[in-house]
Structure formats: structure tokens, C-alpha cells
Amino acid sequence: MSLKLVRSQTSRVFVCVSCHTEHEDRELVCPECGAEECVVERETQVSDLETSTKRPRARAALSISQTPPKRIKTGRTAWDTALGGGFVRPSSTLVYGPPGVGKSTSLLRIGCHVARQLGGLALYGSAEMPAEHLRELATKIKIPSKELACLYVQDSPDFEDMLQDIEDLEPTVIIFDSVQRYRWEGSLGETELRNVVTTAIEVGKELRAVTLLISQVTKDDVFVGERGMAHNVDVEIVLRSAGKGLVGIDCPSKNRFAATPLGAIESLY
């Protein structure tokens, strides 16, 4: 499996200028039409993602299962309520809320629990917080050792490093914290953020993973970035402070897998 940045790369092919057939090697005589010295080299541009995936085929509607997607419990009743029963695999969820509301705390706990259920690994990409701080947080919120054993942490802000670990580990849960802090080919910006989000979602789908994207917010507590970011994900979760160590979990705008007009409240610790 190859999960790489979606960038163009050069592919060399050899084409007969007489009959236009393609060949793997330069031929003195075209095997198809017999023309001599007519096979020339041509460069084509393809993306890494295109070369690493097979094109899905259309299916007859009557052959498609009507069974609702299986729900994966988060281990937190309030989250399951807000999500309409739990996560779906594969899926992508955008999580945002004001600073200090508990985004990292909640997803660290949930990511370990879900990975343990699925018999896989959770890869926590921490572009803001050093790995040591995240490990300290895991101890503070008392994540069970059997769930913590499923956790890997990558604290590099370079998106390429995170992608390499995804390729190596093939996690069942992938967390990006936060998506705005990841550098795409060494740079930050609107275009780079769009590339990070799009690629994060695509590689998660390829692995059939539960992908969780934590977003920074504006002064109005709206996620930072184009509205298209929320359009691309499957679920949008908003966290809000409910006072005295409580956090509210709402899914008011978007859930492709369920109608969840009601939110829920839980203790952060």
C-alpha cells in the first residue's frame, strides 16, 4: 500500500508515432505495426494517489446492501448520543470548539478506546503538543493500559511525516491535532490547509479508518478555514463548555450517517 502526497510525478512511456500504441521499452521495430525507428519516448503526468488505488466500479442498485453501517461505540455515552450511535468505519469527523474545552482530551481517550475495539492502532498526530505532554495527559485522564498500548504519537508538524507513519502503521484510528498546524511541503496557508484536509480524508478512506480532524476556531468559535472543509467530512462535531468540568457535544450541522438534532453533556474527566 502506498499513501503519499497528492503531487504530480513523471511517468515515462514509449509510443509508436505510426500506430500510436504504447510500449514499456523503446523498440527499434514496433511490435504492432512493424514500423521501424518510430517508437519515441513520451512523458505523462500522474498523481501518486492515482497510481496507488484501483478505480471503483459502478454497482447495480439492487445489489447494494440496505443494511445500516455498523456503529463503533466511543466508550462515552454522550458522544454516542451526539453521533447517533457511534462512529462509522470508514469516516471522517471534524471536531472543533473554543480553546480549553477538551478537544484533545476527549479524542485521545476516544481514539484509544475505538482502536482497542477494532483490534488496531490509534495514531495521534500532535502538531501542537509535544508527545511527552500528550503522554502526561493520557496518565491524567487514566486511560487503561490495555487501550494505551494501542496508541502511537507523531508530534512532527510536517504532514509528510504523519503520512509516512500512516503508511507504516496502517492505523484504524487517525487523529490530526490540529489540521491548521500541519505544514504541506514546508508551508502553511489556505491552499496547504485544503491539501492537508483532502489528503487526510482520502488516506483514511483507503485504510477504512476512523479519521478525526481537530480544528482551531475563530473568535466566534467557528472552525478556521474554508466552509468546504466541513463539506468534505462525514460528520461535524462541536464541543462547548457546560461549566464545572462538563463539556457539551453537539452534532447540529452534519452527519451523513444519522439525524442527530440533540446534543449531550459529559464530564471531561
N, C-alpha and C positions, 0 to 999 in steps of 0.2 A: 504494500500500500504506500502511496506517495501523496502526502498532504503538503503542498508547497504554496508559496505566494502566487497569486494570480498575476503573473507578469509574462510578457511575450518572450519566447525563445526561438532561435532559428533552427529550422529542420531542413536538411538537405535531401533533395530527391533528384533523380535523373529522368529527363523526359525526351522522348523522340520527337523532333520537330516535324517529322513526316506524318506519323500516325497518332501522335500525342499520347501514347501510352507511357506510364511511369515505371521506372525500374529502380532497384535498390543500388545498383552499381553502374558505373559508366561502361557502356558496351561499345565495342568497335562496330558491331553489326547488330541492328535492332532485332531481337528475337521474334517480334511480332510481324513486322513488315519487311524485314530483310534489308532495309536501307543502311548504307554504310556511312560511318562517321557523322551520324545525325543525332546521336544521343548527347544532350547537353545537361549541365548542372543547373538546377533552379533552387532558390531559397524560398521557403514559406514561413510564415509566422503563425505559431500556435501557442496556446497558453498551457502552463503546467497542469492546471486543473482539468483542461480538456483532454490531455494525454493520459491522465491518471484515473479517469472514470469512464464507465461504459454508458452509452446513451440509453435511457429508459424507453421501453416500447409502449405504445398505446395498448390499453386493455379494453376488451368488451365490457360494457357497463354491467351486464348481467353476471359477469364472472367476478366482479369486485365484491368483497365481503362487506356486509352491512353491520358487522359486529363493532360496537363502540371500542375505541382504543383502551387498552389496559391501563389502569391508573397505578402510579407508583407512589405509595404513601411517603410523606416527608418526615414523619415522626413528630410532627407538630400539628395538632388538631386545627388550630386557627388557619395555618397555611393550607391544609387540605380543604377546609371550608371555602376559603377565598379562591382556590384553584378549581373548585368544582369536583374534588375527589382526589387530587394529587397531580403529579407531573405525568406527562406522556412521553414515550420514547419512540423516535427522536423528537425533540422540540427545542425551541429557543425562547427564553424568558428574559425580558428587560425589567430590571428591578431598580427603582430609584426612590429617593426621599431625602429630607433635609440632613445635613451633617449630624452625626451622633445618634441617629435614630436606630441604628442597629443593622445596617445592611450587611456589613462584613461578618458580624457576629452570627446573624441568622443564617446566611448562606454557608458559612464554614460548618456550622452544626448540621444543617440540612444536607449539604454536599456529602459529608462523611456518612451520614445515615443512608442516603439513597444509594451510594456506591456499594456499601455493605450489603444492602438488599439485592442489588443486581449482581453481586459477586465480582465486582470490578474495582477500578481505582477512581479516585477523585483527584483531578489536577487543579489546584488553586493557583491561578495566575495573579500574583500580587504586584502590580506595577506601582503601587503607592506605599505599601507597608513592607518592611524587611521581613524575611522569613522567620527570623527569631521572634519578632513581635507577634506574628501570626501563631507561632507555636505556643507562646505565652498565653495568647487569647484562648487557644484550644484547651489549655490547662484550666484557665479561669472559668470557662463555661462547662467544664467537666465532661468533655466528650469521652465516651467509653473507649478503652484501649483497643477493643476489637474493631471499632469504627475508625479510630485514629490511625490504625495500621493500614487503612486504605488510602490515606492522604499523601499526596506529593505536592510540594510547593515550589513554584518558579517565581522568583522576585525580580527578574530582569524586565525593564520597561521596553525592551526590543521585541516586537511582535514575532520576529523570525525565531527567537529563542523559544518562545511559547509554542510556536508551530512545530519546531523540531521535537520538543518533548511530547507533544500530542502524537506525532508520528511514532516516536519510540515507545510510548507507554500505552497508547490506544485506550484512554480512559473512558469510563461510562458516564462520568460527570465532569464537565469542564466549566470553570468559573473564571471570568475576566473581571478584575477589580483594580481600577475602573477602566472602561474601554477608552475613555478620553486620554488616559495617561500613556497609552501604548504608542511607540514610535513605529511608523511604517517606513522602512528603508531609511531610518535615521531621522525622520522628520515628523512634526506634528502639524495638524491643520484640518480643515473641513474635508478635503479630499482624502487625506490619510485616515481620518476617522471613519469615513464611509467605506474605505477599503478594509479597515480592521473589522468593522461590524459585519460586512458582507462575507468576508472570508471566514470569520469565526462561526457564523451560522452555517456556511457550506461545509466546513470540515466536521462540524458537529453532526450534521445530517449524514455525512458519509460514514461516520463511526456509529450512527444510531445512538448518539449520546444525549444526555440532558444538558443543554448548554445554558448557562446563567450569566447574563451580562449586567454588571453593576454600573450604573451611570451616575456621574456627578449631576448636580442640579443648579439652576439659575437662582437668583434672589427670590423668584416667585415659586420656587420648588418644582419647576418643570425641568425635565431632563435636558442636558446640554447636547445640542446637535440638531440636525435636520429632522423634521417630522417623519421623514422616510425611514428613520431608524426604527421607530415604533411600528411602522407599516411592515417592515421586513420580518420582525419577530412574530412568534405564535401567540405569546401571552405578555401582557403588560401588568406589572405589579407595582403598586405604590405603597410605601411604608410611611406611617405618620406617628408622631409621638402621642401617646394616650395618657401620659403622666404617670409618675411614681413607678418608673421601671417597666411600664407597659408600652407595647407597640401595636399599632393598628395595621392590619394587612388588608388591602383593598385591591380588587380587580375590576375597576369600574368601566374601563375603556375597551379592552380587547382580550378575548380568549377564544381561540379558534376551536377549542375542544369542548367548551361548555358555556352556558349562560350563567354568570356568577354576579348578580347585581348586589349581593350582600357581602360586606367585609366581616372581619373578625378581629378580636383583640387577644393578645397573649402576653405573658411575662417574658421580657427579654432574657432574663437569666433564670 
